[in-house]
Amino acid sequence: MRRNGLSATFVLALVMGCGVRVCAQPGLEALNALSRAGLRVSAEVVSLGPKGHILAHFHARRALIPASLSKLYVAQAALARFGSRHRFTMRIETTGPIRDGILRGALVVIDPGDPALVNDRIARIARIARMLGLRKVDGSLVLVPGGFARPPCRLVDRCRARFESHHAYNAPLSSIAVNYGTYDLVIAPGSRRGSPARVVFDPFRPGAIGLVNRVVTAGAGAGVDLAVTQKMTAKGRRVSVRGTIPLGHLPIWRYVAAPHPDQTALALWSGYLAHAGVAIADGARIAATPPPGSRIWFRSRGVTLETLLERMLAFSNNFIADELTLDLASRHRDHHMLTLPKASAALARGLWPILRRQGASPRIVLRSGSGLSTQNRSSASDLIALLRALYRNPRDFPAFLGALPPPAESPFAFLRRGRMLWRTRFYVKTGTLNAPFGVLDLAGYFRFPGGGFGAFAILVNGSSLHPDFSIGPLMRTLRHVLEPWASGETARPVHGSSRSLP
């Protein structure tokens, strides 16, 4: 999800004004101050276990934009459907015999819609084909999208990425996409200060894509400042890299959305087969169904769903979340008619019977599993219902908890800040947006000093009164709200919320 880069001073004033002592109280006074300042807030903190209670709440049933907290719903649905050890299995088929290293027919790859198909796996499949004796394919390479094909664009950010993008978060979707729908580039400094840096595609140029290198080698010890853009120009598709990298710096990888993931996939498959020594006589193409006479040759299994969810939640990977959402829906309908909003709505309907038993409201709205859609709606109590349901599920809870890293191990610097209590006793998923206004949401689990579990959800959305805020000061406020529960400073339910959980 896009990081909120907007800033204002009012949140910092709130933090300085309430002080640590007041903000640390369990009554969520700091959230009340945020609300008075014009932000919209929904929050709930609960203890889990046989005698779980609501410990504190603040407009807990107010439906707000959950941003990337939507991925928690996707994780639960995927675990319930597939189980944590599920692997997306790719079938490699042929339409004819292989004699003297030559396939008399087509080589067919049927991709089930694996969200984690990356370079290494394609390279391994190509090597296996060569080890099994294949040197040449008389026919063509055929990629078959066995999952949901390529759904029509329904999100503004992804629609724009087809023409221009500066990021990887908005990569267009396809069930045969590779590398999370991105172009991968490696950037290394030149041999001396002031010389051009070295910029190459990893592992090789994926088709007829131009590369413009405007990166200069800076002096040793300088900072890294890089920007990547892909756009359609009068001369064709171009990827431009600009900025500086210091002399002697290790290579850096950068990623940007690939506007046509199907074409990129064709180029990568063809390139890896050629590199392994397998020639394709009749080019590569995409087909809706396997060619007549196609028979299984061998299979390739992907990573476990547990690993997939860790990548999705720890790195807040939008591509994985939306591809999983489509995978879940494509099992029940014609994938050629499937759209992401329909798939997301189906996911919400499927979860409703489970969440209702845990106290959720009927106002959960999902239009994207990633949370990129600003039409998504969820309240703190809805997310607590989800966290409670997973905690009470002995099969799925270990994998789900393992996919939520403690802040000390987060890839995001703004989460790694704070006291050791915050960094080691909480398991956190964040959600951020910067349009149409600022959004900062947190949800997850924490451990009590005695070892039991609690759960929390805090959603903070901007408004017309205060659309923008700075993440750093607001995160400090939310940490002060949550830390007392894990420290043992608060031991009793508050605000008349001592009733037992469902």
For each residue, the residues with C-beta under 8 A, 3 or more apart:
1: 67 68 169 316 318 370 371 372 431 432 433
2: 167 169 432 433 434 435
3: 432 434 471
4: 432 433 434 438 439 440 469 471
5: 434
6: 434 438 467 468 469 470
7: 468 469 470
8: 11 466 468 469 470
9: 12 13 470
10: 13 14 37 466 469
11: 8 14 15 34 37 469 470 473 474 477
12: 9 15 16 470 473
13: 9 10 16 17
14: 10 11 17 18 30 33 34 37 473 477
15: 11 12 18 23 30 473 476 477 480
16: 12 13 19
17: 13 14 33
18: 14 15 22 23 29 30 33 477
19: 16 22 23
20: 23 24 480
21: 24 25
22: 18 19 25 29 30
23: 15 18 19 20 29 30 477 480 481
24: 20 21 480 481 483 484 489
25: 21 22 28 29 484
26: 45 55 56 484 485 490 494
27: 56 494 495
28: 25 31 32 43 56 57 58 481
29: 18 22 23 25 32 33
30: 14 15 18 22 23 33 34 477 480 481
31: 28 34 35 41 43 58 458 460 481
32: 28 29 35 36 58
33: 14 17 18 29 30 36 37
34: 11 14 30 31 37 39 41 460 474 477
35: 31 32 38 39 40 41 58 59
36: 32 33
37: 10 11 14 33 34 465 466
38: 35 463 465 466
39: 34 35 460 461 462 463 466 469
40: 35 62 64 460 461 462 463
41: 31 34 35 58 59 62 458 459 460 461
42: 58 59 60 61 62 63 64 379 380 381 457 458 459
43: 28 31 56 57 58 59 60 380 456 457 458 459 481
44: 54 56 57 58 60 380 381 384 456 457
45: 26 54 55 56 57 454 455 456 482 485
46: 52 53 54 55 384 388 454 455 456 501
47: 51 52 53 55 448 452 453 454
48: 52 388 391 445 452 453 454 455 501
49: 52 452 453
50:
51: 47 500
52: 46 47 48 49 388 500 501
53: 46 47 493 497 498 499 500 501
54: 44 45 46 57 493 497 498 499 501
55: 26 45 46 47 454 485 490 493 494 497
56: 26 27 28 43 44 45 493 494 495 497
57: 28 43 44 45 54 60 380 381 495 497
58: 28 31 32 35 41 42 43 44 380
59: 35 41 42 43 62 380
60: 42 43 44 57 379 380 381 384
61: 42 361 363 379 380 381
62: 40 41 42 59 379 380 459
63: 42 361 363 364 365 377 378 379 382
64: 40 42 377 378 379 441 459 461
65: 374 376 377 433 439 441 459 461
66: 69 70 371 376 377 378 383 431 441 459
67: 1 70 371 376 431 432 433 439 441
68: 1 71 316 318 321 370 371 429 430 431 432 441
69: 66 72 371 378 383 429 430 431 441 443 457 459
70: 66 67 73 74 321 366 368 369 370 371 376 378 431
71: 68 74 75 312 313 316 321 369 370 371 429
72: 69 75 76 313 383 386 387 429 443
73: 70 76 77 347 348 351 364 366 369 378 386
74: 70 71 77 78 312 321 324 325 328 347 369 370
75: 71 72 78 79 309 312 313 400 403
76: 72 73 79 80 351 354 386 389 390 396 400
77: 73 74 80 81 328 347 350 351
78: 74 75 81 82 305 308 309 324 327 328
79: 75 76 82 83 84 305 309 390 393 395 396 399 400
80: 76 77 354 396
81: 77 78 328 331
82: 78 79 86 305
83: 79 86 305 395 396
84: 79 304 305 306 309 395 396 398 399
85: 304 305 306
86: 82 83 304 305
87: 301 302 303 304 305
88: 112 113 114 115 116 301 302 327
89: 112 299 300 301 302
90: 109 110 111 112 114 117 125 299 300 301 302
91: 108 109 110 146 296 299
92: 107 108 109 110 125 129 296 297 298 299 300
93: 107 108 109 110 290 294 295 296 297
94: 97 98 103 105 106 107 108 294 295 297
95: 105 106 108 139 291 292 293 294 295
96: 103 104 105 106 138 139 293
97: 94 103 104 105
98: 94 101 102 103 104 132 133 134
99: 102 104
100:
101: 98 133 134 135 136
102: 98 99 135 136 137 138
103: 94 96 97 98 106 107 134 136 137 138 139
104: 96 97 98 99 138 139
105: 94 95 96 97 137 138 139 291 293
106: 94 95 96 103 137 139 140 141 142 282 291 294
107: 92 93 94 103 129 134 137 139 140 141 142 273 280
108: 91 92 93 94 95 142 144 290 291 294
109: 90 91 92 93 125 141 142 143 144 269
110: 90 91 92 93 144 146 290
111: 90 114 117 143 144 145 146 147 175 176
112: 88 89 90 146 147 175 327
113: 88 145 146 147 148 175 323 326 327 330
114: 88 90 111 117 147 302
115: 88 180 308 312 319 320 323 324 327
116: 88 180 302 303 307 308 311 320
117: 90 111 114 121 122 176 177 178 179 302
118: 121 122 178 179 180
119: 122 123 178 179 184 202 203 268 272
120: 123 124
121: 117 118 124 125 300 302
122: 117 118 119 125 126 178 268 269 272
123: 119 120 126 127 203 272 275 276
124: 120 121 127 128 300
125: 90 92 109 121 122 128 129 272 300
126: 122 123 129 130 272 273 275 276 278
127: 123 124 130 131 276
128: 124 125 131 132 298 300
129: 92 107 125 126 132 134 273 276 278
130: 126 127 133 134 135 276 277 278
131: 127 128
132: 98 128 129 297 298
133: 98 101 130
134: 98 101 103 107 129 130 137 278
135: 101 102 130 277 278 279
136: 101 102 103 278 279 280 281
137: 102 103 105 106 107 134 140 141 278 279 280 281 282
138: 96 102 103 104 105 281 282
139: 95 96 103 104 105 106 107 281 282
140: 106 107 137 280 281 282 283 284 285
141: 106 107 109 137 266 269 270 273 280 283 284 285
142: 106 107 108 109 284 285 286 287 290 291
143: 109 111 176 262 265 266 269 284 285 286 287
144: 108 109 110 111 286 287 288 289 290
145: 111 113 148 149 150 174 175 176 286 288 335
146: 91 110 111 112 113 175
147: 111 112 113 114 175 326 327 330 335
148: 113 145 151 175 326 327 329 330 335 338 343
149: 145 174 175 288 335 336 338
150: 145 172 173 174 175 261 262
151: 148 154 173 326 338 339 340 343
152: 339
153: 158 159 162 172
154: 151 158 159 339 340 341 367
155: 158 159 170 340 368 372 373
156: 159 160
157: 160 161 169 170 372
158: 153 154 155 161 162 170 171 172 173 257 372
159: 153 154 155 156 162
160: 156 157 163 164 165 170
161: 157 158 164 165 170 171 172 257 259
162: 153 158 159 172 259 260
163: 160 231 232 259
164: 160 161 229 230 231 232
165: 160 161 170 171 229 230 231 256 257 259
166: 227 228 229 256
167: 2 170 256 257
168: 171 180 182 255 256 257
169: 1 2 157 257 318 372
170: 155 157 158 160 161 165 167 257 318 372
171: 158 161 165 168 177 180 181 182 257 258 261 318 319
172: 150 153 158 161 162 177 181 257 258 259 260 261
173: 150 151 158 177 181 261 319 322 323 326 340
174: 145 149 150 177 181 261 262 265
175: 111 112 113 145 146 147 148 149 150 323 326 327 330 335
176: 111 117 143 145 261 262 265 286
177: 117 171 172 173 174 180 181 258 261 262 264 265 319 323
178: 117 118 119 122 181 261 264 265 268 269
179: 117 118 119 182 183 184 255 258 268
180: 115 116 118 168 171 177 255 317 319 320
181: 171 172 173 174 177 178 257 258 261 264 319
182: 168 171 179 255 256 257 258 319
183: 179 201 206 209 230 239 255 256 257 258 264
184: 119 179 201 202 253 254 255
185: 199 200 201 202 228 239 241 253 254 255 256
186: 198 199 200 201 202 251 252 253
187: 197 198 199 215 226 241 245 251 252 253 254
188: 197 198 245 249 250 251 252
189: 197 198 217 218 245 246 247 248 249
190: 195 196 197 198 217 247
191: 195 217
192: 195 217 247
193: 217 218 219 220 247
194: 216 217
195: 190 191 192 216 217
196: 190 213 215 216 217
197: 187 188 189 190 213 215 216 217 244 245
198: 186 187 188 189 190
199: 185 186 187 211 213 215 241
200: 185 186 211
201: 183 184 185 186 204 205 206 209 211 239
202: 119 184 185 186 253
203: 119 123 271 272 275
204: 201 271 275
205: 201 209 211 267
206: 183 201 209 258 263 264 267 268 271
207: 263 264 266 267
208: 236 237
209: 183 201 205 206 236 237 238 239
210: 233 235 236 237 238 239
211: 199 200 201 205 238 239 240 241
212: 238 239 240 241
213: 196 197 199 241
214: 240 241 242 243
215: 187 196 197 199 226 241 242 243 244 245
216: 194 195 196 197 243 244
217: 189 190 191 192 193 194 195 196 197 244 245 246 247
218: 189 193 222 223 244 245 246 247
219: 193 222 246 247
220: 193 246 247 248
221: 246
222: 218 219 244 246
223: 218 244 246
224: 243 244 245 246 249 252
225: 243 244
226: 187 215 241 242 243 244 245 252 254
227: 166 241 242 243
228: 166 185 239 240 241 254 255 256
229: 164 165 166 239 240 241 242 256
230: 164 165 183 237 238 239 240 256 257 258 259
231: 163 164 165 237 238 240
232: 163 164 236 237 238 259
233: 210 236 237 238
234:
235: 210 238
236: 208 209 210 232 233
237: 208 209 210 230 231 232 233 259
238: 209 210 211 212 230 231 232 233 235
239: 183 185 201 209 210 211 212 228 229 230 256
240: 211 212 214 228 229 230 231
241: 185 187 199 211 212 213 214 215 226 227 228 229 254
242: 214 215 226 227 229
243: 214 215 216 224 225 226 227
244: 197 215 216 217 218 222 223 224 225 226
245: 187 188 189 197 215 217 218 224 226 249 252
246: 189 217 218 219 220 221 222 223 224 249
247: 189 190 192 193 217 218 219 220
248: 189 220
249: 188 189 224 245 246 252
250: 188
251: 186 187 188
252: 186 187 188 224 226 245 249
253: 184 185 186 187 202
254: 184 185 187 226 228 241
255: 168 179 180 182 183 184 185 228
256: 165 166 167 168 182 183 185 228 229 230 239
257: 158 161 165 167 168 169 170 171 172 181 182 183 230
258: 171 172 177 179 181 182 183 206 230 261 264
259: 161 162 163 165 172 230 232 237
260: 162 172 263 264
261: 150 171 172 173 174 176 177 178 181 258 264 265
262: 143 150 174 176 177 265 266 286
263: 206 207 260 266 267
264: 177 178 181 183 206 207 258 260 261 267 268
265: 143 174 176 177 178 261 262 268 269
266: 141 143 207 262 263 269 270 284 285 286
267: 205 206 207 263 264 270 271
268: 119 122 178 179 206 264 265 271 272
269: 109 122 141 143 178 265 266 272 273 284
270: 141 266 267 273 274 280 283 284
271: 203 204 206 267 268 274 275
272: 119 122 123 125 126 203 268 269 275 276
273: 107 126 129 141 269 270 276 278 279 280
274: 270 271 277 278 279 280
275: 123 126 203 204 271 272
276: 123 126 127 129 130 272 273
277: 130 135 274
278: 126 129 130 134 135 136 137 273 274
279: 135 136 137 273 274
280: 107 136 137 140 141 270 273 274 283 284
281: 136 137 138 139 140
282: 106 137 138 139 140
283: 140 141 270 280
284: 140 141 142 143 266 269 270 280
285: 140 141 142 143 266
286: 142 143 144 145 176 262 266
287: 142 143 144 290 291
288: 144 145 149 336
289: 144
290: 93 108 110 142 144 287 294
291: 95 105 106 108 142 287 294
292: 95
293: 95 96 105
294: 93 94 95 106 108 290 291
295: 93 94 95
296: 91 92 93 299
297: 92 93 94 132
298: 92 128 132
299: 89 90 91 92 296
300: 89 90 92 121 124 125 128
301: 87 88 89 90
302: 87 88 89 90 114 116 117 121 308
303: 87 116 307 308
304: 84 85 86 87 307 308
305: 78 79 82 83 84 85 86 87 308 309 399
306: 84 85 309 310 399 402 403
307: 116 303 304 310 311
308: 78 115 116 302 303 304 305 311 312 320 324
309: 75 78 79 84 305 306 312 313 399 400 403
310: 306 307 313 314 402 403
311: 116 307 308 314 315 317 320
312: 71 74 75 115 308 309 315 316 317 320 321 324 403
313: 71 72 75 309 310 316 403 404 429
314: 310 311 403 404 405 410 411
315: 311 312 411
316: 1 68 71 312 313 429 430 431
317: 180 311 312 320 321
318: 1 68 169 170 171 321 322 370 371 372
319: 115 171 173 177 180 181 182 322 323 370
320: 115 116 180 308 311 312 317 323 324
321: 68 70 71 74 312 317 318 324 325 368 369 370 371
322: 173 318 319 325 326 340 368 369 370 372
323: 113 115 173 175 177 319 320 326 327
324: 74 78 115 308 312 320 321 327 328 369
325: 74 321 322 328 329 340 343 344 347 368 369 370
326: 113 147 148 151 173 175 322 323 329 330 335 338 340 343
327: 78 88 112 113 115 147 148 175 323 324 330 331
328: 74 77 78 81 324 325 331 343 346 347 350
329: 148 325 326 332 333 338 342 343 346 347
330: 113 147 148 175 326 327 333 335 338 343
331: 81 327 328
332: 329 346
333: 329 330 337 338
334: 337 338
335: 145 147 148 149 175 326 330 338
336: 149 288
337: 333 334
338: 148 149 151 326 329 330 333 334 335 342 343
339: 151 152 154 342 343
340: 151 154 155 173 322 325 326 343 344 367 368 369
341: 154 344 345 367 368 373
342: 329 338 339 345 346
343: 148 151 325 326 328 329 330 338 339 340 346 347 369
344: 325 340 341 347 348 366 367 368 369 373 376
345: 341 342 348 349 366 367
346: 328 329 332 342 343 349 350
347: 73 74 77 325 328 329 343 344 350 351 366 369
348: 73 344 345 351 352 364 365 366
349: 345 346 352
350: 77 328 346 347 353
351: 73 76 77 347 348 354 355 364 386
352: 348 349 355 356 360 362 364
353: 350 356 357
354: 76 80 351 357 358 389
355: 351 352 358 360 364 382 385 386 389
356: 352 353 359 360 362 385
357: 353 354 389 502
358: 354 355 384 385 386 388 389 501 502
359: 356 381 384 385 388 501 502
360: 352 355 356 364 381 382 385 386
361: 61 63 364 379 381 382
362: 352 356
363: 61 63 377 378 379 382
364: 63 73 348 351 352 355 360 361 377 378 382
365: 63 348 375 376 377 378
366: 70 73 344 345 347 348 369 373 376
367: 154 340 341 344 345 373 375 376
368: 70 155 321 322 325 340 341 344 371 372 373 376
369: 70 71 73 74 321 322 324 325 340 343 344 347 366
370: 1 68 70 71 74 318 319 321 322 325 373
371: 1 66 67 68 69 70 71 318 321 368 376 431 433
372: 1 155 157 158 169 170 318 322 368
373: 155 341 344 366 367 368 370 376
374: 65 433 435 436
375: 365 367
376: 65 66 67 70 344 365 366 367 368 371 373
377: 63 64 65 66 363 364 365
378: 63 64 66 69 70 73 363 364 365 382 383 459
379: 42 60 61 62 63 64 361 363 382 383 459
380: 42 43 44 57 58 59 60 61 62 383 384 443 457 458 459
381: 42 44 57 60 61 359 360 361 384 385 457
382: 63 355 360 361 363 364 378 379 385 386
383: 66 69 72 378 379 380 386 387 443 457 459
384: 44 46 60 358 359 380 381 387 388 455 456 457
385: 355 356 358 359 360 381 382 388 389
386: 72 73 76 351 355 358 360 382 383 389 390
387: 72 383 384 390 391 443 444 445 455 457
388: 46 48 52 358 359 384 385 391 392 455 501 502
389: 76 354 355 357 358 385 386 392 393
390: 76 79 386 387 393 396 397 400
391: 48 387 388 397 445 453 455
392: 388 389 397
393: 79 389 390 396 397
394: 397
395: 79 83 84
396: 76 79 80 83 84 390 393 399 400
397: 390 391 392 393 394 400 401
398: 84 401 402
399: 79 84 305 306 309 396 402 403
400: 75 76 79 309 390 396 397 403 404
401: 397 398 404 427 445
402: 306 310 398 399
403: 75 306 309 310 312 313 314 399 400
404: 313 314 400 401 427 428 429 444 445
405: 314 409 410 427 428
406: 409 410 423 424 425 426 427 428
407: 410 415 416 418 422 423 424 426 428
408: 416 420 423 424
409: 405 406
410: 314 405 406 407 415 416 428
411: 314 315
412: 415 416 430
413: 416 417
414: 417 471 472 475
415: 407 410 412 428 430 475
416: 407 408 410 412 413 423
417: 413 414 472 475
418: 407 421 422 423 475 476 479
419: 422 423 479 483
420: 408 423 424
421: 418 424 425 483 486 487
422: 407 418 419 425 426 479 482 483 486
423: 406 407 408 416 418 419 420 426
424: 406 407 408 420 421
425: 406 421 422 446 447 486
426: 406 407 422 423 444 445 446 482 486
427: 401 404 405 406 444 445 446
428: 404 405 406 407 410 415 442 443 444
429: 68 69 71 72 313 316 404 442 443 444
430: 68 69 316 412 415 440 441 442
431: 1 66 67 68 69 70 316 371 439 440 441 442 443 459
432: 1 2 3 4 67 68 439 440 441 471
433: 1 2 4 65 67 371 374 437 438 439
434: 2 3 4 5 6 437 438 439
435: 2 374
436: 374 467
437: 433 434 461 462 463 464 467 468
438: 4 6 433 434 461 462 467 468 469
439: 4 65 67 431 432 433 434 459 460 461 462
440: 4 430 431 432 460 469 471 474 475 478
441: 64 65 66 67 68 69 430 431 432 457 458 459 460
442: 428 429 430 431 456 457 458 478 482
443: 69 72 380 383 387 428 429 431 455 456 457 458
444: 387 404 426 427 428 429 455 456
445: 48 387 391 401 404 426 427 453 454 455 456
446: 425 426 427 453 454 455 456 482 485 486
447: 425 451 452 453 454 486
448: 47 451 452 453 454 485 486 488
449: 486 487 488
450:
451: 447 448
452: 47 48 49 447 448
453: 47 48 49 391 445 446 447 448
454: 45 46 47 48 55 445 446 447 448 485 486
455: 45 46 48 384 387 388 391 443 444 445 446
456: 43 44 45 46 384 442 443 444 445 446 482 485
457: 42 43 44 69 380 381 383 384 387 441 442 443
458: 31 41 42 43 380 441 442 443 478 481 482
459: 41 42 43 62 64 65 66 69 378 379 380 383 431 439 441
460: 31 34 39 40 41 439 440 441 474 478
461: 39 40 41 64 65 437 438 439
462: 39 40 437 438 439 466 467 468 469
463: 38 39 40 437 466 467
464: 437 467
465: 37 38
466: 8 10 37 38 39 462 463 469
467: 6 436 437 438 462 463 464
468: 6 7 8 437 438 462
469: 4 6 7 8 10 11 39 438 440 462 466 473 474
470: 6 7 8 9 11 12 473 474
471: 3 4 414 432 440 474 475
472: 414 417 475 476
473: 11 12 14 15 469 470 476 477
474: 11 34 440 460 469 470 471 477 478
475: 414 415 417 418 440 471 472 478 479
476: 15 418 472 473 479 480
477: 11 14 15 18 23 30 34 473 474 480 481
478: 440 442 458 460 474 475 481 482
479: 418 419 422 475 476 482 483
480: 15 20 23 24 30 476 477 483
481: 23 24 28 30 31 43 458 477 478
482: 45 422 426 442 446 456 458 478 479 485 486
483: 24 419 421 422 479 480 486 487
484: 24 25 26 487 489 490
485: 26 45 55 446 448 454 456 482 490
486: 421 422 425 426 446 447 448 449 454 482 483
487: 421 449 483 484
488: 448 449 491
489: 24 484
490: 26 55 484 485 494
491: 488
492: 498
493: 53 54 55 56 497 498
494: 26 27 55 56 490 497
495: 27 56 57
496:
497: 53 54 55 56 57 493 494
498: 53 54 492 493
499: 53 54
500: 51 52 53
501: 46 48 52 53 54 358 359 388
502: 357 358 359 388
